[in-house]
Amino acid sequence: MTIKTISTTIFNDQKPGTSGLRKKTRTFMGPHYLENYVSATFTAIGGGAGKCFVLGGDGRFFNRPAIQTILKMAAAQGAARIIVGQGGLLSTPAASHLIRLNGADGGFILSASHNPGGIDADFGLKFNAANGGPASEALTARIHDATLAIKSYDIAEVDDINLDTVGQTRIGTMVIDVVDPVADYSDLMASLFDFDAIRALFAGGFTMRFDAMHAVTGPYAHAILEDTLGAAKGTVVNGVPSEDFGKGHPDPNPIWAKELMDLMMSEAAPDMGAASDGDGDRNMIVGKGTYITPSDSLAMLAANAHLVPAYKNGIAGIARSMPTSAAADRVAEALGIPCFETPTGWKFFGTLLDAGRVTICGEESAGTGSHHVREKDGLWAVLLWLNILAARGKSVAEIQADHWQRFGRNYYARHDYEAVESARADNMMAHLRAQLDSLPGQRFAGLNVTRADDFAYTDPVDGATSAAQGIRLFFEGGARAVFRLSGTGTEGATVRLYLEQFVKQSDYAAPVEQVLEAVRAAALEISDLPNLTGRSRPDVET
């Protein structure tokens, strides 16, 4: 094996976001761009010599060439072993499980999650640590520092590895294990859930539609839902991973999964609908004529988790990201367990999970998961819903109605203003921050502001702090608005406005937009968003 040292130049745009580095695919394909970032990652973790890593991605355009590059750079580092998914495929939760199962030193996950794929779309790379979870803020800071100091990188000059055949091969002394991407994950799911009960549910006539959105969960859903659990063939649609996700947007929400939503709101609806995203860590749950918001899904899963084998002894606690609605807080209070409010980003749940402080976690952006891995897990959430439905013998809509009657309803929506000019988005956030001290006691759109802050977090386990995580506005009567800039886009800034109104006693039939109109109007008046961003309406409402 010949190792070549390549001289390179620094790229000033390789600061990781909430889930690694995401850029346009053509940017990653440019000379030295991917290699610089991979080399910086190795530098940040103290090198790769003698270490074991997991490697795979969601199958989007450039996935295979990037994997070949990382394999050759790992060999040049002196890595001992790489575990790579067959065909270069691994869902993000499956990769997290493989890291933990094999005692690996970490993993490289190639994905831009729910962002579109293709040569003119998006690509991403993140490093997950030895616990299976996303790199900490301290580690991502070291990676960024290394990208600003790099002068050269090493790479092995060898032929590409066959990724399509399960088995073992080598580059020099480095062992490469090409593994079935589904098998170990499927075994994990069987250990968590009552598969016999779910089989009986399907055998009894229960119907379902799972939209894999031409993304990585297709093979997982076919194997588990149809082959193992007996769901009818055809239950899984769009189940073959595509480099451009069928020219669609692999984000499981009512906008991008419109075909599924239309079916579920029609007379022909099956009993349950579900979807997952590009890399398999997000989910959407729909019943006949009933959409379950991600915030509500987290709360409902936590409230019913005791019905499932893995959680039969109860859960230790719940964690939710700050923009996620407070529905889970009410469940935690009823169960007598803690509920932690963290910044956005699954890495903030990692220390809580490792310390046994929480069992179930979730984000409003359609991610839920538990202590079984250190990532959110779309198919896990679908299986948990199925197990609960089997145990309770009720429909999705009935479980939702029962939950609201017991805990009340947090009406909730997210408005995304995409690709806003970064300077204008920053100006709007600065305008909000400048008002924080003076807002309490003022009245906007008929609502009185009770509190306003810029969310900051101190990790209760390791004491790490994170500031400026989003502007929160609280109003009398249980209303809340949150503003933050998303870290998952690849151009400009995405301004996210989250709206919430708690209602304790009602028939809960009022339209969401009607209940949220006052808090929306107040938030827009306070922020001056239309004027400062130049946007009169959001690009996406979910």
N, C-alpha and C positions, 0 to 999 in steps of 0.2 A: 504493500500500500504506500503510495506516494502522497505526502502531505505538502500542499502548496500554500504559501503565505501571500495573500493578496493585499496590496496597498489600497486604501480607500479614503474617502473624504466624509466629513461629518454631515449628517442631515439634521437640521434644527427643528424638525417637526415630528420627532419620535417619542413624545411624552405620552405614556399610556393613559387611557381614560379609565372609566369604571370597570371595563372588561377588556383590558389589554389595549393593543394598538389597532385602530381601525382606520383604513384609508381606502381610496379608490384602488381597484384591482391593478390598474395600470401603474400606479405608484409603487405598489409592492413588487411588480414585475420589472421595475427599472433596475439598472445596474447597481449592485451592492446594497439596495435598500433592505431587502429581506435579510441578507447576510449580516449587515450591520446590526440589525435589531436582535437577531439570534445570537450573535457574538456578544453583544452587550448583556443579554440575559445570562449567558454562561459566566461572564465576568461577575455579574451581580450575585450569583449563587456560589461563587468560589470555584468555578470551573466545573468541567464534566467528568474529570478523570475518575474511573472506577465506579461511576454512578449508573443507576438504572432510571430510565425515563419511559413514560407512555407518550405515544404520538398518534394523532389522528385528527380528522376534521369532518365537516358537514357535507363534503363533496362538491362544494361550489367551485366555480372556475378558478384555476390555479392551485387547487388543493393538492393534486398529485405532484406537480413539479416542486412545490414548496416542501412537501414531505421528503422528496429525494434530496433536496438541498440540506434540510435539517439533519437527515441521516448522515450525510457526508461530513457535515460540520461536527456532529456528535462523535463520529469516528475519529476525526482529527483531534478532538478534545481528549480522547482516550476513554470515552464512556464504555462501560462494561456490557450493557444490555439495553436494547430498545424494544418495547412492546408496541406494535403498530396494528391498527385495525385493518382487516382485509379490504383491499380496494382503497385504502386510505381513509376509510369511514370509521368514525366513532362519535356517538352522541356525546355531548358534554357531560351528562350524568354518568354515562357508561365509562367515560375516561376517568372521571373522579373515582368511580368504584374500582377500576383497574389499578389506579395509583395506590389506593388503600389496600386492596386485596394482595398486591404483589410487594408491598412495602417499598414502592418506588420512591425515588428522591424528588419526583415531580413529574410534570407532563406538559407537553406543548400541544395546545388545542387550536386548530386552525378554523376560525369561523368569524363571521360578523353577525352571528346570531340571527335576528329577525330582519336584518337589512337585506335588500335585494342582492342577487349574485349575477355574475357575468363579467366579461372583460371590461365593460363600461360601467359596472356597478361597484360593489363593495367587497373588501376582503379584510380579514382580521387575524391576529395571532395573539394568544395570551399564554402565560405560564401559570400553571397551578402548582401549588406547593406540595410537600410530602403528606399533608393531611388530606389532600384531594381537593382543597378549596382554592379559590383565586388568590393570587399573590397579594400580600398585605400592602398597605400604603408605603411602608418602609422599604419593602422589596421593589415595588414599582419605582420608587424614587431612586434607588440604586441603579435600576435598569436605565432610567432616563439619564442619570449622571454618566453612566458608561457610554451611552450613545453620543454624548457630547465630548468624549475624550478619545474615541476610537481612532486608530491610525491604520490598522490592518486586521485581517482575520485569517484563520486557517481553515482549509477545506481539503478533504481527501479526493484525490483524482481517481475515481473508480466508476465503473458502469452503474447505471440505475439498477435498483433492486426490484425484483418481481413482487409487486404488492398484491397480486390477485390469487395467489396460492397459499393456503394456510400451511405453515411449516417454519423451519428455522434455517437461517442463512447467516453469513458473516460479512463484515467489512473489516479486514484485518483481524484483530482479536475481539472486536465488538460483535456480540451476538444480536441478531435481529429475529424476534419472534413475531411472525404475522399470524394474528389470532382472529377467530370468528368474533366480530364486533358485538354480536347479540348474546352469545351463550352465557357468559358469566353474569351479565346484567339480568337475563331472564331467570337464572337461578336465584339471584338476589330478590327479585320480585316475588318468586314463589315462596321464599322464606318469610316474607312480610305479610302476605295476604292469604285469605282463605280461598284458594283457587277452586276448591270443590264447590263452594257456595256460588262463586261467579259462574262456574260451568253450569250449575243448576239454574241460575238466572237465565242464561242464554237458552238452555234446553227447554225452559218453560215458555219460550216465545218472546223474550225481551229482545228488542231490536235497537240497533245503534249505527251511527255513521261517524267514522273517524277520518278526518281529512289530514293527511300527512303533509300536504302542501308541497309536494314534489321534493321533500327535504329528507333529512337523515332518519327520522323516526319511522319511515315507511317499512323498512325491513324488520324493525323491532315490533311494530304494531301487527304486521302480518304474522310474525312468528308467535307472539304472545296472545293477541286477541283472537285471531282466526285459528291458528294451528293448535295452540295449547288450551285455550279456554272455550273453543267451540263456537265463537261468533260466526255467523253465516259468511261464506265467501262473498266478497264485495262489500263487506262492512268497512274495510279500509279502502279509501280512494286516494288518488294521487300519491300512491305508495312507492313509486320508483324515484330515488334521488336523482335530481337533475342539476347540471352545472349552473343553470340560470333559474332554477326553481320553476320550471315551466313558464318562464318569463313573468312570473308573479312576484308578489311581495310576501315572503314567508313569515308573516306576523299574525298570530292567531287572535284576531279581534273581529268585531262585527263588520268592520270596513273591508279588511283584506280577505276575510273568510266569508264573503257575501253569499256565495253559492250555498254554503252550509247553513248560514243564517236564514236564507230564503226558504230552504227546505224545512228547517225546524219551525218556522213560523207558518207553515202551510198545513193543509189537511193531510198531506202525505208524510208528515213528520214521523220518524222513528221515536222510540222512547227516550233516547239520549243522543246528543251530538257532541263531538269533541274535536279539537284540532291541536296541533303542535307546531313549533316554529322551525327555523332553519337548522339549528343544532340540537333541538330536542329538549331544551330546558324550560320552555314556556308551554302554557296550555290554555285552552278555552273550553268552558263547559256550558252546554245549552240543553234545556229540556224542551218538551213540546210547548211551543209558544212562550218559552221562559228562558231569558238570558241570565246567567249567573255572573255577576261582576267578579273580577279576581279578588277584590277586597272581601266580598261576601263569601266567596268560595273558601278563602283561608279561614274565615270564622266558622263556617259550617263544617269544614273538615276537622277543625280542632274540637268543635263541640261534639262530634260523632266518632272521633278517632278510637274511643274505647271499645267500639264494636268490632274492631279489626285486630287480628292476632298480635301484630307487632306492637300495638299500643294498648293492649287489653288492661294493663296495670296503670293506665293513665299517662298523661304527659307532664314533663317537668316544667314547661313554660312555653310561651309563644313569643316570637319576635316578628316584627313587621317594620318595613321601611317607613320613614317619616311621612312621605306623601300618601301611603296606604291609609284607607279609612280606619276609623277607630272601632269598627265592628268587632275585630278580634279582641280588643281591650275588654269588651263587655263579656265575652266568653271567658277570658282569663279571670275576670273578677268573680264570675259565677262559679268557676272551678276552684277558686282559691289558689291560683298559680300566678307567677309574674308574667307581665307582658312588656317586652323591651321595644323601644322605639329607636331605630338606628338610621344612619344616613342611607341613601340609595346605593346599592351595590352588594352583591351576595357575600363579598369578603368580610363585611361587617358582622355577619352571622357566625362566621367561622369560630371565633374564640368562644362565643356563647355555646355553640354546639360541642366543641371540644371539651369545654368545662362541665358539660352536662346541665347547663342552666336552662336550656330550651330543648324542645323536641321537634316542634313544627315551626316553620318560618314562611314568610310570604311577602310578595311585593305587588303593588297595584298593577305593575306592568306584565301581569299574567304569569309570574313565577311563584311556585310553591314547592316546598320540599321538606325533608325531615332529617333526622340524624343518621339515616342510612347511607348518605353520601354528603359531600360538602359543596353541593351545587343544587340549584333548583332543578326540578325533574318533572317534565311534562307528562310522560307516560305514567309515572308513579301517581300523579294527581288523578289521572283518569282511572287508574285501577283502584285507588282509594275511594273515589266516588262509586265505582261499580260495587265494591265490597260493602259499602254503606247501604246502597240501594238494595243489595241482596239481603242484608241483615235486617233492614227496617221494613222491607216489603212495601215501600211507598215510592211515588214518582219523584223526579227531580223537583217539579213544581210544589208538590206537597211538602217536601223537606224544606224548601225555601220558605213556604208560608208558615210552617211550624216554627222555623227559626225566628222569623220576624215577629211572630206573636209572642215569643218568649223573650227576645232581647231587644225588640225595636228594630227600626231600619235606618241605616246610614245611606241616604240617597247620595249618589256619588257620580262624578264624571271627570274625565281628563280632556283638556283641549290642547292640542299640539299645534304650534306655529313653527313650521319647518323651514330650514335654510334661511333664517333671518340673518341679515348682515350682522356680523359679530359685534361690531362697534355699537350698533343700535340696540342690540340685546343687552350688552353690558351697560349701556347708558340707562336703559329702563330699570335694570336691577339696582344700579347706583341711586336712581331716583327713589326707588322703594326703600333702600337702606337709609337714605337721608331723612325719611319720615318716621322711622320706627318709634322714636321716643315720643313723638307728638300725636301719634294716631289714637292711642287709648282714650276713650271718652268722646271721640268724634263720631258723627253719624253720616253714613253713606247709603244711598238707595234704601233708606228706611231701616238700616241695621246699625246698631251701636258697636263700635270696636271695643273689645274688652282687653285684648292683648295683641302685641305684634313683636316678632323677634326674627333674628337670623339664626336658624337652627344650628346648634353646636352639639357635639357628642363626645363623651368620655367613655371609653370602653370599660365596663365594670370589672373585666377580667384582667386585662393587661395595662390599663390606664392610658392607652393611646388616645389622642384627641384629634378631632376633626371639626374645623370651623367652616362657617359660610356655606352651609349645606342646603340652603333654601329659605326663602322668606315665608313666614307663617303669619296669617291674619286670622284672629279669632273674633267671633261676633256673639252677641247675646242670642240665646235661643238655640245653641248647638250648631251654628254654622262655622265653617272654616274655609279659607282659601290659601293655597300654597303656590308660590312661584319658584321655579328652578330652571336652570339651563341643563339640558341633557348632555351626557358625555358619550353618547352612542352614535352620533351622526358623523358624517365624513366631510361635510361642507357647511360653512356658515355655522349658525347656532340654532338649536331647537329650543324654543321657549315652551315650557310646559306649565299650564295652569290647572291646578287640581281644585275641584269644588266639592264641598260636602255639607250636608244638612241632616242632622239627626232628628228623627221623628219617633216618639215613644209609643203613642197610641193612635192608630189609624187603620183604615182598611188597606193602606199601602198601595192603592191602585192609582194614585196621582201620577201623571207623566213626570219623568225625571227632570226634564228641562223646565217644567213649570215650578217644581219644588225648588230648583236651584237658581231660578231667575234672579232673585234678590241678591244672593251672594255673588253671582256672576257680575251683575251690574255694579255692585260695590267694589269688587276686585278690579274691574276695568277702570272705574273712576279713580281709585287710589293709585293704580299703577300708571295710568295714562298710556296703556299698552297700544291702542290703535294709533295714536299720534307718534309715539316714540319708536315704534317698530315699523310703522307704515302698513300694518295688517289690520284689516277691518273684521276678519273672521278667521277662525282656525282652519288649518288644512285637514286635520283629522280630529273627530270627536269620538271618544270611546267611554 
